[in-house]
Every structure is written in structure tokens, then in C-alpha cells.
């Protein structure tokens, strides 16, 4: 009876890890698509308005470039939380199953691979999201820059 419980517990932990990993992937993709779409729409509106009549663009329009940050930061937080939970579950599996010889040694193997290949820890997800955040800030600053330019130089931009 006790062995059956441990087997089911191990299966449940593995299933939870897989489910969180899938959830992180879907959340990242949906958030990235939403952020890029929103940023493209804001940029198109801002620069189209600016091209038609530079004096009609107010500083308030620049703040719309910061709107995607409201998508990016919660996604970073949620993904970070999922990763923390996965690490906890992996540590639990390693301590209570792998170190005692009761289960497969996936977590131990993963730790060994990470030790050998330092690039294993470099992940595209946070890099992509932080890059989008900095792109929002750069577009905001560029918008402020072109609005504050003297009117005789605005035709150059």
C-alpha cells in the first residue's frame, strides 16, 4: 500500500511539472503575441499621426508606448512563480525519490548536465520579455524626443 502511494505521488509530481511547463509556454506565447500586436498598433497610430501632422501629436500619446508593460510584468511574475514551483517539486523528487533509490534519476541527471553545460541555464523567455520591456521604453523615449524637437527639424525625422 505504501509503495503504491509513493508511485502515485511521484506520477502526480511529474504531471504537475509537465503541466506547469506547458502553462508557461502557452502564457509566454500569448503574452508575446499580445505585446507585439499592441506595440505595433500603438506605433502605427503614433507615427502615422506624426507623419500627417507633427504638431497634433501630444506628449500624452507617448505614454501609450508604456501600455504593453502591463502585460509583460505580470507574465514575468507568473512564469517566475511557475519556475520556482517546478524547482521545488524537482528538489522534492530528488531528495525523497532519487537519493533514496526509489525512482528514476531525471533530476540528478539534469543537475549534472547543468554543471557540465553552463549555457543550460540561459533561457530565451526572460530575455525576450525583458527585451520587449526595453523596446517599450525606447519607443516612449523616442516619441518624447521627436515631439520635443524644434519644428524646423521635424521634417528630417
LINRALIN-V844658 format. One record per residue. N is the residue number from 1. RES is the residue in one small letter. SS is DSSP state (helix for helix, strand for strand, loop for the rest). PHI is phi in whole degrees, 0 to 359 (* if undefined). D_LAST is the distance of its C-alpha to the last C-alpha in whole Angstrom. Layout:
n=N res=RES ss=SS phi=PHI d_last=D_LAST
n=N res=RES ss=SS phi=PHI d_last=D_LAST
//
This chain:
n=1 res=x ss=loop phi=* d_last=75
n=2 res=x ss=helix phi=296 d_last=73
n=3 res=x ss=helix phi=294 d_last=71
n=4 res=x ss=helix phi=298 d_last=70
n=5 res=x ss=helix phi=297 d_last=68
n=6 res=x ss=helix phi=294 d_last=67
n=7 res=x ss=helix phi=296 d_last=66
n=8 res=x ss=helix phi=295 d_last=64
n=9 res=x ss=helix phi=297 d_last=62
n=10 res=x ss=helix phi=298 d_last=61
n=11 res=x ss=helix phi=298 d_last=60
n=12 res=x ss=helix phi=295 d_last=58
n=13 res=x ss=helix phi=298 d_last=56
n=14 res=x ss=helix phi=298 d_last=55
n=15 res=x ss=helix phi=294 d_last=54
n=16 res=x ss=helix phi=297 d_last=52
n=17 res=x ss=helix phi=298 d_last=50
n=18 res=x ss=helix phi=297 d_last=49
n=19 res=x ss=helix phi=295 d_last=48
n=20 res=x ss=helix phi=293 d_last=46
n=21 res=x ss=helix phi=296 d_last=44
n=22 res=x ss=helix phi=296 d_last=44
n=23 res=x ss=helix phi=298 d_last=43
n=24 res=x ss=helix phi=297 d_last=40
n=25 res=x ss=helix phi=297 d_last=39
n=26 res=x ss=helix phi=295 d_last=39
n=27 res=x ss=helix phi=297 d_last=37
n=28 res=x ss=helix phi=298 d_last=34
n=29 res=x ss=helix phi=295 d_last=33
n=30 res=x ss=helix phi=296 d_last=33
n=31 res=x ss=helix phi=294 d_last=31
n=32 res=x ss=helix phi=294 d_last=29
n=33 res=x ss=helix phi=297 d_last=29
n=34 res=x ss=helix phi=296 d_last=28
n=35 res=x ss=helix phi=294 d_last=25
n=36 res=x ss=helix phi=296 d_last=23
n=37 res=x ss=helix phi=297 d_last=24
n=38 res=x ss=helix phi=297 d_last=23
n=39 res=x ss=helix phi=294 d_last=20
n=40 res=x ss=helix phi=294 d_last=19
n=41 res=x ss=helix phi=295 d_last=20
n=42 res=x ss=helix phi=296 d_last=18
n=43 res=x ss=helix phi=297 d_last=15
n=44 res=x ss=helix phi=298 d_last=15
n=45 res=x ss=helix phi=296 d_last=16
n=46 res=x ss=helix phi=298 d_last=13
n=47 res=x ss=helix phi=287 d_last=10
n=48 res=x ss=helix phi=292 d_last=13
n=49 res=x ss=helix phi=298 d_last=13
n=50 res=x ss=helix phi=295 d_last=10
n=51 res=x ss=helix phi=294 d_last=9
n=52 res=x ss=helix phi=286 d_last=13
n=53 res=x ss=loop phi=206 d_last=13
n=54 res=x ss=helix phi=303 d_last=10
n=55 res=x ss=helix phi=286 d_last=13
n=56 res=x ss=helix phi=277 d_last=16
n=57 res=x ss=loop phi=275 d_last=14
n=58 res=x ss=loop phi=259 d_last=16
n=59 res=x ss=helix phi=296 d_last=17
n=60 res=x ss=helix phi=297 d_last=19
n=61 res=x ss=helix phi=294 d_last=17
n=62 res=x ss=helix phi=297 d_last=16
n=63 res=x ss=helix phi=293 d_last=20
n=64 res=x ss=helix phi=295 d_last=20
n=65 res=x ss=helix phi=296 d_last=18
n=66 res=x ss=helix phi=273 d_last=22
n=67 res=x ss=loop phi=301 d_last=24
n=68 res=x ss=loop phi=298 d_last=25
n=69 res=x ss=helix phi=297 d_last=26
n=70 res=x ss=helix phi=292 d_last=29
n=71 res=x ss=helix phi=266 d_last=30
n=72 res=x ss=helix phi=294 d_last=29
n=73 res=x ss=helix phi=296 d_last=31
n=74 res=x ss=helix phi=297 d_last=34
n=75 res=x ss=helix phi=295 d_last=34
n=76 res=x ss=helix phi=301 d_last=34
n=77 res=x ss=helix phi=294 d_last=37
n=78 res=x ss=helix phi=294 d_last=39
n=79 res=x ss=helix phi=296 d_last=39
n=80 res=x ss=helix phi=300 d_last=40
n=81 res=x ss=helix phi=294 d_last=43
n=82 res=x ss=helix phi=298 d_last=44
n=83 res=x ss=helix phi=296 d_last=44
n=84 res=x ss=helix phi=298 d_last=46
n=85 res=x ss=helix phi=296 d_last=48
n=86 res=x ss=helix phi=296 d_last=48
n=87 res=x ss=helix phi=298 d_last=49
n=88 res=x ss=helix phi=296 d_last=52
n=89 res=x ss=helix phi=296 d_last=53
n=90 res=x ss=helix phi=297 d_last=53
n=91 res=x ss=helix phi=294 d_last=55
n=92 res=x ss=helix phi=299 d_last=57
n=93 res=x ss=helix phi=299 d_last=58
n=94 res=x ss=helix phi=298 d_last=58
n=95 res=x ss=helix phi=288 d_last=61
n=96 res=x ss=helix phi=266 d_last=63
n=97 res=x ss=helix phi=239 d_last=63
n=98 res=x ss=helix phi=283 d_last=62
n=99 res=x ss=loop phi=293 d_last=64
n=100 res=x ss=loop phi=268 d_last=67
n=101 res=x ss=loop phi=78 d_last=67
n=102 res=x ss=loop phi=265 d_last=67
n=103 res=x ss=loop phi=212 d_last=64
n=104 res=x ss=loop phi=299 d_last=61
n=105 res=x ss=loop phi=254 d_last=59
n=106 res=x ss=helix phi=296 d_last=56
n=107 res=x ss=helix phi=295 d_last=55
n=108 res=x ss=helix phi=296 d_last=56
n=109 res=x ss=helix phi=298 d_last=55
n=110 res=x ss=helix phi=297 d_last=51
n=111 res=x ss=helix phi=298 d_last=52
n=112 res=x ss=helix phi=292 d_last=53
n=113 res=x ss=helix phi=296 d_last=50
n=114 res=x ss=helix phi=297 d_last=48
n=115 res=x ss=helix phi=295 d_last=50
n=116 res=x ss=helix phi=284 d_last=50
n=117 res=x ss=loop phi=244 d_last=46
n=118 res=x ss=helix phi=294 d_last=44
n=119 res=x ss=helix phi=288 d_last=41
n=120 res=x ss=helix phi=303 d_last=43
n=121 res=x ss=helix phi=281 d_last=41
n=122 res=x ss=loop phi=277 d_last=38
n=123 res=x ss=loop phi=243 d_last=36
n=124 res=x ss=helix phi=287 d_last=33
n=125 res=x ss=helix phi=300 d_last=33
n=126 res=x ss=helix phi=294 d_last=32
n=127 res=x ss=helix phi=298 d_last=30
n=128 res=x ss=helix phi=295 d_last=28
n=129 res=x ss=helix phi=291 d_last=28
n=130 res=x ss=helix phi=294 d_last=27
n=131 res=x ss=helix phi=296 d_last=24
n=132 res=x ss=helix phi=295 d_last=23
n=133 res=x ss=helix phi=298 d_last=24
n=134 res=x ss=helix phi=291 d_last=22
n=135 res=x ss=helix phi=295 d_last=19
n=136 res=x ss=helix phi=301 d_last=19
n=137 res=x ss=helix phi=294 d_last=19
n=138 res=x ss=helix phi=295 d_last=16
n=139 res=x ss=helix phi=294 d_last=14
n=140 res=x ss=helix phi=300 d_last=15
n=141 res=x ss=helix phi=293 d_last=14
n=142 res=x ss=helix phi=294 d_last=11
n=143 res=x ss=helix phi=300 d_last=11
n=144 res=x ss=helix phi=298 d_last=13
n=145 res=x ss=helix phi=296 d_last=10
n=146 res=x ss=helix phi=288 d_last=7
n=147 res=x ss=helix phi=288 d_last=10
n=148 res=x ss=helix phi=277 d_last=12
n=149 res=x ss=loop phi=290 d_last=10
n=150 res=x ss=loop phi=298 d_last=11
n=151 res=x ss=loop phi=296 d_last=11
n=152 res=x ss=loop phi=285 d_last=11
n=153 res=x ss=loop phi=263 d_last=7
n=154 res=x ss=loop phi=294 d_last=6
n=155 res=x ss=loop phi=288 d_last=6
n=156 res=x ss=loop phi=286 d_last=4
n=157 res=x ss=loop phi=287 d_last=0
//
